[in-house]
Amino acid sequence: MRSENRPLHYLCNVFYMKLYRRYILYIGICLGLLTSPFCSGSAEAKDFVVVIDAGHGGHDPGAIGKISKEKNINLNVALKLGKQIQKNCPDVKVVYTRTRDVFIPLNRRAEIANDAKADLFISIHTNALANNRTAKGASTWTLGLAKSDANLEVAKRENSVILYESDYKTRYAGFNPNSAESYIIFEFMQDKYMSQSVHLASLVQKHFRNTCRRVDRGVHQAGFLVLKASAMPSILVELGFISTPEEERYLNTDAGTTTLANGIFRAFLTYKREQEIRLNGSSQTILPEDIPQPEEEATASTGAASKTEKKAAGQSGKPTPQRSEKAAVAQTEDNAPVFKIQILTSSRPLAKNDKRLKGLKNVDYYKEGGLYKYTYGASSDYNKVLRTKRSITAQFKDAFIIAFKNGKKVNVNAAVNEFKNKKK
């Protein structure tokens, strides 16, 4: 029967049925988009995954110093870095390539990162020089063609791990870690994660230099097999030189490994926050400069405090706030945390007109671990202190926010959460 001969109510039913089907299809598409991993508002969005690789291990000791082996230094720093991330970042999943003294083949390390669908791969190593040569400082590396003989030597040393594997010629397609010709393959590689890797490496070096007070040996490129096989932004960190006695001693102290782990941790937080803002327009990650330095960071690179300074700090070694009247007023009646901006640290008291204070007035200090730690601003309003910090960033690039409660220094993350909860 032709449509023009059908009753009007029949045609209306057909029309609404078609409209209903299109509506259902539209709703289905929208729901599909909302549940897709590209939707930042998805309740099931996956955690940020970081793989931490402690270089060498087991029967592969890595570089050997007079009192230690590289594999142990690498593992100490890797575990401390992972614990820092797990403690402060509940939205981050930490995966280790090893957590004990075992040998892991080079290609297996990359497989672990790829299988975990990692967002970042951080490989921890310790540098060395042959023939009793000495050097100091930390460097961070990304994948690429070595542009100097010195860079090539670093890659050769790290890639020589494959010689511990019985089938390395088959597994690595005839790659010879000691032959310069083998590294020609890196000249033609196109790494789509290069810019992100270099940026993270730059952040690590910034914190090694400013937070850890390490000699900055810069960001470099070389042909590392472990980075070549990793399908995500990847860096390889060289913590220092085990072949230099002074460096080796530092790398074997708890303060030294803690300081280095915290430097990498702060760089990681900055990178993560930037990525979240780029993808989602906002981030809940607190900037690394808003996290207080542990005592080890302040003292590790400057040496132990003198007996006089320890006495000045009190026998307990706990922070002793020296608060002005203005800072005391900021302590509210309900014992809310007081936020301050730590701008610098000194081994001795500074005069009010000291050039290191850069003209700031109403600067306070507190003593901790035999050191004088200078602060600016004091308020129970975290947002106010954050705005103040931004206003002095040009003068004090490494300033960060700390918190006190009832006269005692407290974890700034806990203080910020308390501030936010009271505002609700």
C-alpha positions as CSV (number, residue, x, y, z in Angstrom):
1,M,0.0,0.0,0.0
2,R,1.3,3.4,-0.9
3,S,2.1,5.9,2.0
4,E,-0.3,8.5,0.8
5,N,-3.2,6.0,1.4
6,R,-2.1,5.2,5.0
7,P,-3.9,6.8,7.9
8,L,-2.3,9.9,9.5
9,H,-1.8,8.2,12.9
10,Y,0.2,5.4,11.2
11,L,2.6,7.9,9.6
12,C,3.0,9.7,12.9
13,N,3.9,6.5,14.6
14,V,6.5,5.7,11.9
15,F,8.0,9.2,12.2
16,Y,8.3,9.1,16.0
17,M,9.8,5.6,15.9
18,K,12.6,6.8,13.6
19,L,13.1,9.8,15.8
20,Y,13.3,7.5,18.9
21,R,15.9,5.2,17.2
22,R,18.1,8.2,16.4
23,Y,17.8,9.4,20.0
24,I,18.9,6.0,21.3
25,L,21.8,6.0,18.9
26,Y,22.8,9.5,20.0
27,I,22.7,8.5,23.7
28,G,24.8,5.5,22.9
29,I,27.5,7.5,21.2
30,C,27.6,10.0,24.1
31,L,27.9,7.2,26.7
32,G,30.7,5.7,24.6
33,L,32.6,8.9,24.7
34,L,32.1,9.4,28.4
35,T,33.4,6.0,29.2
36,S,36.4,6.2,26.8
37,P,39.9,6.5,28.3
38,F,40.3,9.9,26.5
39,C,37.6,11.5,28.7
40,S,39.3,13.1,31.7
41,G,36.1,12.9,33.7
42,S,35.7,9.1,33.5
43,A,35.4,7.5,36.9
44,E,37.5,4.6,35.6
45,A,40.4,6.7,34.2
46,K,43.6,4.7,34.8
47,D,46.2,5.8,37.3
48,F,49.4,7.5,36.1
49,V,52.0,4.7,35.9
50,V,55.7,5.2,36.4
51,V,58.2,2.4,36.1
52,I,61.4,2.8,38.1
53,D,64.4,0.8,36.9
54,A,67.3,0.2,39.3
55,G,70.1,-0.5,36.9
56,H,72.3,-3.7,37.0
57,G,71.8,-6.3,39.8
58,G,72.6,-9.9,40.7
59,H,75.7,-11.1,39.0
60,D,76.0,-7.8,37.1
61,P,77.5,-5.4,39.7
62,G,77.7,-2.4,37.4
63,A,80.5,0.0,38.1
64,I,82.7,-1.0,41.1
65,G,84.1,1.6,43.5
66,K,86.5,1.1,46.4
67,I,83.8,0.6,49.0
68,S,80.7,-0.2,47.0
69,K,79.0,-1.5,43.9
70,E,76.8,0.5,41.5
71,K,73.9,-2.0,41.6
72,N,73.3,-1.3,45.4
73,I,73.4,2.5,45.1
74,N,70.9,2.3,42.2
75,L,68.5,0.1,44.1
76,N,68.7,2.3,47.2
77,V,67.7,5.4,45.3
78,A,65.1,3.6,43.2
79,L,63.3,2.3,46.3
80,K,63.4,5.7,48.0
81,L,62.0,7.4,44.9
82,G,59.2,4.8,44.7
83,K,58.3,5.2,48.3
84,Q,58.1,9.0,48.0
85,I,55.8,8.7,45.1
86,Q,53.6,6.1,46.8
87,K,53.4,8.2,50.0
88,N,52.5,11.5,48.3
89,C,50.7,10.4,45.1
90,P,47.7,8.0,45.6
91,D,46.8,8.4,41.9
92,V,50.1,7.0,40.8
93,K,51.0,3.3,40.3
94,V,54.7,2.5,40.9
95,V,56.2,-0.5,39.1
96,Y,59.7,-1.6,39.8
97,T,61.9,-3.6,37.4
98,R,63.5,-5.1,40.5
99,T,63.2,-4.6,44.3
100,R,66.1,-6.8,45.3
101,D,69.6,-7.9,44.1
102,V,68.6,-9.9,41.1
103,F,69.7,-9.8,37.4
104,I,67.1,-8.6,35.0
105,P,68.0,-8.7,31.2
106,L,68.0,-5.3,29.5
107,N,65.2,-6.0,27.1
108,R,63.1,-7.4,30.0
109,R,63.3,-4.1,31.8
110,A,61.7,-2.3,28.8
111,E,59.1,-5.1,28.5
112,I,58.0,-4.5,32.1
113,A,57.4,-0.9,31.3
114,N,55.6,-1.6,28.0
115,D,53.4,-4.3,29.6
116,A,52.4,-1.9,32.4
117,K,51.5,0.7,29.8
118,A,53.6,3.1,31.7
119,D,53.4,6.9,31.3
120,L,57.1,7.3,32.3
121,F,60.2,5.1,32.5
122,I,63.0,6.2,34.9
123,S,66.2,4.2,34.9
124,I,68.6,4.8,37.8
125,H,72.4,4.4,37.3
126,T,75.7,5.5,38.7
127,N,78.6,6.8,36.5
128,A,82.3,5.9,36.5
129,L,85.5,6.9,34.7
130,A,88.4,4.6,33.9
131,N,92.1,5.0,34.6
132,N,91.7,6.7,38.0
133,R,90.1,9.7,36.5
134,T,87.8,11.7,38.7
135,A,84.7,13.8,38.1
136,K,81.8,15.1,40.1
137,G,78.1,15.6,39.5
138,A,74.9,14.2,38.2
139,S,73.6,14.0,34.6
140,T,70.4,12.8,32.9
141,W,70.2,11.1,29.5
142,T,67.6,10.5,26.8
143,L,67.7,8.4,23.7
144,G,69.6,9.6,20.7
145,L,72.9,9.6,18.8
146,A,75.9,10.3,21.1
147,K,77.5,13.6,19.9
148,S,80.8,13.1,21.6
149,D,83.2,10.2,22.4
150,A,82.5,10.8,26.1
151,N,78.8,10.3,25.6
152,L,79.4,7.2,23.5
153,E,81.5,5.7,26.3
154,V,78.6,6.1,28.8
155,A,76.3,4.3,26.4
156,K,78.8,1.5,25.8
157,R,79.3,1.0,29.5
158,E,75.5,0.8,30.2
159,N,74.8,-1.4,27.2
160,S,77.6,-3.8,28.0
161,V,75.1,-5.3,30.5
162,I,73.8,-7.5,27.6
163,L,77.2,-9.4,27.6
164,Y,76.0,-11.1,30.8
165,E,73.2,-12.7,28.7
166,S,74.1,-15.9,26.9
167,D,72.0,-15.3,23.9
168,Y,72.6,-11.6,23.5
169,K,73.6,-11.8,19.8
170,T,70.2,-13.3,18.9
171,R,68.2,-11.2,21.4
172,Y,69.7,-7.9,20.3
173,A,70.0,-8.7,16.6
174,G,73.8,-8.8,16.5
175,F,74.2,-5.5,18.4
176,N,77.8,-5.2,19.8
177,P,77.8,-2.7,22.8
178,N,81.6,-2.1,22.4
179,S,81.5,-1.3,18.6
180,A,80.9,2.3,17.5
181,E,79.5,1.0,14.3
182,S,76.6,-0.6,16.1
183,Y,75.4,2.8,17.3
184,I,74.8,4.1,13.8
185,I,71.2,2.8,14.2
186,F,70.5,5.6,16.6
187,E,71.2,8.2,14.0
188,F,68.1,7.3,12.0
189,M,65.7,6.7,15.0
190,Q,62.6,8.9,15.3
191,D,61.6,9.0,18.9
192,K,58.1,10.4,19.2
193,Y,58.6,10.9,22.9
194,M,61.8,12.8,22.5
195,S,60.5,16.3,23.6
196,Q,58.8,14.9,26.7
197,S,61.9,12.9,27.6
198,V,64.2,15.9,27.3
199,H,61.8,18.0,29.3
200,L,61.7,15.6,32.1
201,A,65.5,15.2,32.0
202,S,65.8,19.0,32.2
203,L,63.5,19.1,35.3
204,V,65.6,16.4,37.0
205,Q,68.8,18.4,36.4
206,K,67.1,21.5,37.7
207,H,66.4,19.8,41.0
208,F,69.8,18.1,41.2
209,R,71.3,21.6,40.8
210,N,68.9,23.7,43.0
211,T,67.4,21.3,45.5
212,C,70.2,18.7,45.9
213,R,73.1,21.2,45.4
214,R,74.8,18.8,43.1
215,V,77.2,19.6,40.3
216,D,75.0,19.9,37.2
217,R,76.5,17.9,34.3
218,G,73.6,18.6,32.1
219,V,71.2,16.7,29.8
220,H,72.7,14.4,27.1
221,Q,71.7,11.9,24.4
222,A,73.2,8.5,23.7
223,G,72.2,5.1,22.3
224,F,70.8,3.3,25.3
225,L,69.2,0.0,24.5
226,V,66.9,0.1,27.5
227,L,65.5,3.4,26.4
228,K,65.3,2.4,22.7
229,A,62.8,-0.4,23.5
230,S,60.6,1.6,25.9
231,A,57.4,2.9,24.3
232,M,56.9,6.0,26.5
233,P,58.9,9.1,27.6
234,S,62.0,7.7,29.2
235,I,65.2,8.9,30.9
236,L,68.3,7.4,32.3
237,V,69.8,9.2,35.4
238,E,73.5,9.0,36.3
239,L,73.6,9.9,40.0
240,G,77.3,10.6,40.4
241,F,80.7,9.0,40.0
242,I,81.5,5.9,42.0
243,S,85.0,6.2,40.7
244,T,85.6,9.5,42.6
245,P,86.2,8.7,46.3
246,E,84.3,11.8,47.6
247,E,81.4,11.0,45.3
248,E,81.3,7.4,46.3
249,R,81.2,8.2,50.0
250,Y,78.3,10.6,49.3
251,L,76.4,8.0,47.3
252,N,76.7,5.5,50.1
253,T,75.2,7.7,52.8
254,D,71.5,7.6,53.7
255,A,71.4,11.4,53.4
256,G,72.9,11.3,49.9
257,T,70.6,8.7,48.5
258,T,67.6,10.4,50.1
259,T,68.5,13.7,48.7
260,L,69.0,12.3,45.1
261,A,65.7,10.4,45.3
262,N,63.9,13.6,46.5
263,G,65.4,15.6,43.6
264,I,64.0,13.1,41.0
265,F,60.7,13.0,42.9
266,R,60.2,16.7,42.7
267,A,61.0,16.7,39.0
268,F,58.5,13.8,38.5
269,L,55.8,15.9,40.3
270,T,56.4,18.9,38.1
271,Y,56.2,16.8,35.0
272,K,53.0,15.0,36.1
273,R,51.3,18.3,37.0
274,E,52.2,19.9,33.7
275,Q,50.9,16.9,31.7
276,E,47.6,16.9,33.7
277,I,47.1,20.7,33.0
278,R,47.9,20.1,29.3
279,L,45.4,17.3,29.0
280,N,42.7,18.2,31.5
281,G,43.1,22.0,32.0
282,S,43.7,21.5,35.8
283,S,45.7,19.4,38.2
284,Q,45.4,18.3,41.9
285,T,49.2,17.6,42.0
286,I,51.0,19.9,44.4
287,L,54.1,21.5,43.0
288,P,57.4,20.2,44.2
289,E,58.5,23.6,45.6
290,D,55.5,23.5,47.9
291,I,56.9,20.4,49.6
292,P,59.3,21.0,52.4
293,Q,62.9,19.6,52.2
294,P,63.7,16.9,54.7
295,E,66.6,17.6,56.9
296,E,68.9,15.3,54.9
297,E,68.5,17.4,51.8
298,A,69.7,20.5,53.6
299,T,72.7,18.9,55.1
300,A,73.8,16.2,52.7
301,S,75.7,18.3,50.2
302,T,77.1,20.8,52.8
303,G,78.5,18.4,55.3
304,A,77.5,17.8,58.9
305,A,76.6,20.7,61.1
306,S,79.2,21.9,63.7
307,K,78.7,21.2,67.4
308,T,78.0,24.9,68.0
309,E,75.2,24.9,65.4
310,K,73.7,21.7,66.8
311,K,73.7,23.2,70.2
312,A,71.9,26.3,68.9
313,A,69.3,24.1,67.3
314,G,68.6,22.2,70.6
315,Q,69.5,18.7,71.7
316,S,66.5,17.2,70.0
317,G,67.4,18.5,66.5
318,K,63.7,19.4,65.9
319,P,62.8,22.6,64.2
320,T,62.5,25.6,66.5
321,P,60.4,28.4,64.9
322,Q,61.5,31.9,65.6
323,R,58.3,33.8,65.0
324,S,57.7,37.5,64.8
325,E,54.6,39.1,66.4
326,K,53.0,39.2,62.9
327,A,53.6,35.5,62.4
328,A,52.2,34.7,65.9
329,V,49.0,36.6,65.1
330,A,48.6,34.3,62.1
331,Q,48.1,31.4,64.5
332,T,44.4,31.2,64.7
333,E,42.4,30.3,67.8
334,D,41.3,26.9,66.4
335,N,44.9,25.8,66.0
336,A,44.8,25.9,62.2
337,P,48.1,25.4,60.4
338,V,50.2,28.4,59.5
339,F,51.7,28.4,56.1
340,K,55.0,30.2,55.3
341,I,57.4,30.4,52.4
342,Q,60.9,29.1,52.9
343,I,63.2,31.1,50.8
344,L,66.7,30.0,51.7
345,T,68.9,28.1,54.2
346,S,72.1,29.2,55.9
347,S,74.6,27.6,58.3
348,R,74.8,30.9,60.3
349,P,72.4,33.8,61.1
350,L,72.0,36.5,58.4
351,A,71.8,40.2,59.0
352,K,68.5,42.0,58.2
353,N,70.2,43.7,55.3
354,D,72.0,40.6,54.0
355,K,72.0,40.7,50.2
356,R,70.8,37.1,50.0
357,L,67.4,38.3,51.4
358,K,67.1,40.6,48.3
359,G,65.5,43.4,50.1
360,L,62.6,41.5,51.6
361,K,61.3,42.9,54.9
362,N,59.7,41.0,57.8
363,V,61.7,37.8,57.1
364,D,61.6,35.2,59.9
365,Y,63.7,32.0,60.4
366,Y,63.5,28.7,62.3
367,K,66.3,26.4,63.3
368,E,66.4,22.8,62.1
369,G,69.3,20.3,62.0
370,G,71.8,23.0,63.0
371,L,70.7,25.2,60.0
372,Y,68.9,28.6,59.9
373,K,66.0,28.4,57.5
374,Y,64.5,31.7,56.5
375,T,60.8,32.2,55.7
376,Y,58.7,35.0,54.4
377,G,54.9,35.6,54.9
378,A,52.8,33.8,57.5
379,S,49.0,33.0,57.2
380,S,46.5,30.3,57.9
381,D,45.1,31.0,54.4
382,Y,47.1,28.7,52.1
383,N,45.8,30.6,49.0
384,K,47.1,33.9,50.3
385,V,50.6,32.4,51.0
386,L,50.5,30.7,47.5
387,R,49.9,34.1,45.9
388,T,52.7,35.7,47.9
389,K,55.0,32.9,46.8
390,R,54.2,33.6,43.2
391,S,55.0,37.3,43.7
392,I,58.6,36.5,44.8
393,T,59.3,33.7,42.3
394,A,61.5,35.9,40.2
395,Q,63.8,36.6,43.2
396,F,63.6,33.2,44.9
397,K,63.1,30.6,42.2
398,D,63.5,27.7,44.6
399,A,61.2,29.0,47.4
400,F,58.6,26.5,48.6
401,I,55.7,26.5,51.1
402,I,56.0,24.9,54.6
403,A,53.5,24.6,57.4
404,F,53.6,24.9,61.2
405,K,50.9,23.9,63.7
406,N,51.0,24.7,67.4
407,G,54.6,25.8,67.0
408,K,55.8,22.6,65.3
409,K,56.6,22.0,61.7
410,V,54.1,19.6,60.0
411,N,53.7,17.9,56.7
412,V,52.5,20.5,54.2
413,N,50.3,18.1,52.3
414,A,48.4,17.3,55.5
415,A,48.1,21.0,56.4
416,V,46.8,21.8,52.9
417,N,44.2,19.1,53.2
418,E,43.1,20.4,56.6
419,F,42.8,23.9,55.2
420,K,40.6,22.7,52.3
421,N,38.4,20.6,54.6
422,K,37.8,23.6,56.9
423,K,36.7,25.7,53.9
424,K,34.0,23.3,52.9
